[in-house]
Amino acid sequence: MANILEIDPARRIARVEPGVVLDSLRAAAEKHHLTFAPDPATHDRCTLGGMIGNNSCGVHSIMAGKTDDNIESLEVLTYGGQRLHVGATSAADFDRFIREGGRRAEIYTGLKSIADRYGEQVRRQFPNIPRRVSGYNLNHLLPESGFHVARALVGSEGTCVAVLEATCRLVESPPARALVVIGWPDIYLCADHVPQIMEHHPIGLEGFDDIMVDASRRKGLNLEGLALLPEGGGWLMVEFGANTAAEAESQARNLMETLDRSAAPPNLRLFTDQKQARRIWEVRESSLGVTSHVPGEPLRWEGFEDSAVAPEKLGAYLRDLRRLMQAFHYEGSFYGHFGHACVHTRMDYDLESTEGVRKFRQFMEDAADLVVRYGGSLSGEHGDGQARAELLPKMFGPEIMQAFREFKSLWDPDWKMNPGKLIEPYRLDENLRLGPGYDPWQPETHFKFPDDHGSLAAATLRCVGVGKCRRDEGGVMCPSFRVTRDEEHSTRGRAHLLWEMTKGDVIKDGWQNEAVKESLDLCLACKGCKSDCPVGVDVATYKAEFLSHYYEMNRRPLNALAFSNIDLWARAASHAPGLVNITTQLPGLRDLAKLVAGMPAQRRIPAFAPQTFKQWWERRGASLRGTAEGVRPHVRRGNSVLLWADTFNNHFLPATAKAAVEVLEAARFDVTVPRAHLCCGRPLYDVGMLDRAKGLLLQIMDELIPEIEAATPIVVLEPSCAAVFRDELTNLFPKDERAQALSKQVFLLSEFLEQRAKNFPLPKLPRRALIHGHCHHKAIMKMTAEESVLKRMGINFTAPAPGCCGMAGAFGFEKEKYEISKAIGELELLPAVRRAPTDWLIVADGFSCREQISQETDRHALHLAEVIQMASREATQTPEGFPMFDPAPQHYPEDAWERPHQAAIERSMKRTGLAVAGIATGAALLWALARKR
């Protein structure tokens, strides 16, 4: 990994390698109350090298300028192999370089000639605005700029040199922040008020419009932040910074008082709570992805997405730009860094037809003319690359373009560095991702992709390269990338490979391509990308689809068959769990079982419970038939709920399901459990066994027709199983009314208690807890209800960063993936569990998560149902709990709530009898012989 080589707080500089992520540098600098001012919305994954290549800016560049303003020196490498240290150049330095001769002297002589011959044109032609990023930074070669060669290279987009090291300028970072959010009727009024607001010296000033907000709402993203916005049709986020919270708030209130006195006061909200402020920043930072793939609307693309003008002209410019867009019948949102009048947008260009591309080119040329008339820049921070470089002559004229060619040629005489970009570029309408004639492979698929026009090819177009999947922390996505740091293991890398597969130019063997298979192999199917990715890339689904076809021509590994069909093996094992446990727990036999199943030696094979939940349920039902109508006396008729007996909580952890029964009945619900052996097939998706998975879902829908028609709520305890009903079911059967209804009837226990039993007085439990959400829980259902239930119980809980546990079903039980699995767990969850005091509860609903915790720490996690059960029993000091709804416990046999069901254990042992003893004795002898050898 790239390193921060030095931070010198006295000189306020940092030396970094180009691969250092911006937030890593900022975190290190913050220890000295310093920061690197430019901070794009991608600050949690963008690198300093990329920022130098693009001359990035971001929110807080209004504190200290663009990246070029904050680079003191660079260590660079030319294509010819010359390594140079470049920076500000004094007259004495220049004379010394020339005397020394060689390649450096040749370059510096040429740079001086460019500055001398083109200096006046540079002063005249370069827009005098805060955000001129287009073109090469020849202005930094002028004498008044200190002949700063490093800054001249910033923004050269890899066309001149490779950056090996950078010395960055650090500035003071105000420790206290206050955020004012202003709502005006439209984005144009927001822009009109930018100069007035800048007079109050904020450290950040961002803007966005109602189109972006509407897209966020339609995609269900950042809803907490959206709920905090004041009323309006356009918004400005104004951040103030100071040494104390009181000072920052005072600055914010001064602005608010000024605006309140205006003729048409806007709607205002002040945020001093940094958690609330963070929610609003997330709204702004996700804007690119949010606006690019909106359900029910055409795809929106970059192109003219980064123009900049003078701040005092921003309102008029936006109105004219909108009129131009309307003339071409283009739609798009306006958002960006309004303090420096840099505007971002994505528009619904038609890039698939010849006429659409012709129209796109005309628009780009007209839009370039518009921004030039306003004295602005084609690019305000993204650079020009191929997208806009063809238009640079409109902005700079022929003399400056010739200067650019000479600048490029000095560094790269053979024009080998990133050819076709920025200077002598490819046309803006060639090398398009789609383009006329785009005709992707449209294979038959199991999943129907209803949100992508029924097309896998269309689904793979979702990724627009935002790169949020490459961040180090802050979400579920993408656990494998966070460990390997390889692009092929990022959501973006996988999505792009699949797009190449459907395009067919580079990857020509479709479902049988080994590169795609290898990339998907380390996908944990966590579904984090489905929710964390702002465009909803869904690699877990793509992986299941790909593997289903890959294995049509290839043999599935034995461990894939074993793990994916766990419901069959568990059902068979339930007839003699003691015998099975002997083979999986006894040394020797256990090791043989691991070898056959392809499991790592470090893993324990989970033991089967001596009695399944459903066996207990049937026995308990027989015991309760003596009561009125065979139900507990407090239950109101018609208040029914079906408890889903998933494979994991039925066969391995039945105590969880029993606790859920106790909780639901205490809440006065008539609990039923399916009589048939039903399984949602969760593990089948991970290995692409979609034919059987669909068959299991069809069986479920057939079996549960009465419950579906009666709209009976179904409580599912295992989050990954709930996700099948809420996600895969409707993707496989989008037109099946039963599937749509069933999907809406499924609840996690916490969701059910919050939505259907809000008045149920949950027992109090004044304890501390560490809570970890299963990835599917966080991605599909969210943790809101879970946290609300814990709060109602009086539990003071905390959560590690929302990463993955690393087990991910069978993933962590595969020998070749064990190290990755453990490394993922060690990112957040496992260290947090080990740090938690012993009197803290560890709460995790997912079976995989609980297994990872128990196998890699000395702690055991509880399901929410068990936590509520514990609270009741601690509150009442009785084994039954919930006395307020259980007035006649004498109606139940004494062993109805028996734990740990010793009688069941004894019956199991009797069934296996001599066979168990014989196998145990033989295994012990074999083990002893092996030890001797």
Secondary structure, 3 states (H helix, E strand, C coil): CCCEEEEECCCCEEEECCCCEHHHHHHHHHCCCEECCCECCCCCCCEHHHHHHHCCCECCHHHHCCCHHHEEEEEEECCCCCEEEEECCCHHHHHHHHHHCHHHHHHHHHHHHHHHHHHHHHHHHCCCCCCCCCCCCHHHHCHHHCCCHHHHHCCCCCCCCEEEEEEEECEECCCEEEEEEEEECCHHHHHHCHHHHHCCCCCEEEEEEHHHHHHHHHHCCCHHHHHCCCCCCEEEEEEEEECCHHHHHHHHHHHHHHHHCCCCCCEEEEECCHHHHHHHHHHHHCHHHHHHCCCCCCCCECCCCCEECCHHHHHHHHHHHHHHHHHCCCCECCEEEHHHCEEECCECCCCCCHHHHHHHHHHHHHHHHHHHHCCCECCCCCCCCCCCHHHHHHHHHHHHHHHHHHHHHHHCCCCCCCCCCCCCCCCCCCCCCCCCCCCCCCCCCCCCCHHHCCCHHHHHCCCCCCCHHHCCCCCCCCHHHHHHCCHHHCHHHHHHHHHHHHHCCCCCCHHHCHHHHHHHHCCCCCCHHHHHCCCCCCHHHHHHHHHHHHCCCCCCCHHHHHHHCHHHHHHHHCCCHHHHHHHHHCCCHHHHHHHHHCCCCCCCCCCCCCCCHHHHHHHHHHHHCCCHHHCCCCCCCCCEEEEECCHHHHHCCHHHHHHHHHHHHHCCCEEECCCCCCCCCHHHHHCCCHHHHHHHHHHHHHHCHHHHHCCCCEEECCHHHHHHHHHHHHHHCCCCHHHHHHHHHEEEHHHHHHHHCCCCCCCCCCCEEEEECCHHHHHHHCCHHHHHHHHHCCCEEECCCCCCCCCCCCHHHCHHHHHHHHHHHHHCHHHHHHHCCCCCEEEECCHHHHHHHHHHCCCCCECHHHHHHHHHHHHHCCCCCCHHHCCCHHHCCHHHHCCCCHHHHHHHHHHHHHHHHHHHHHHHHHHHHHHHC
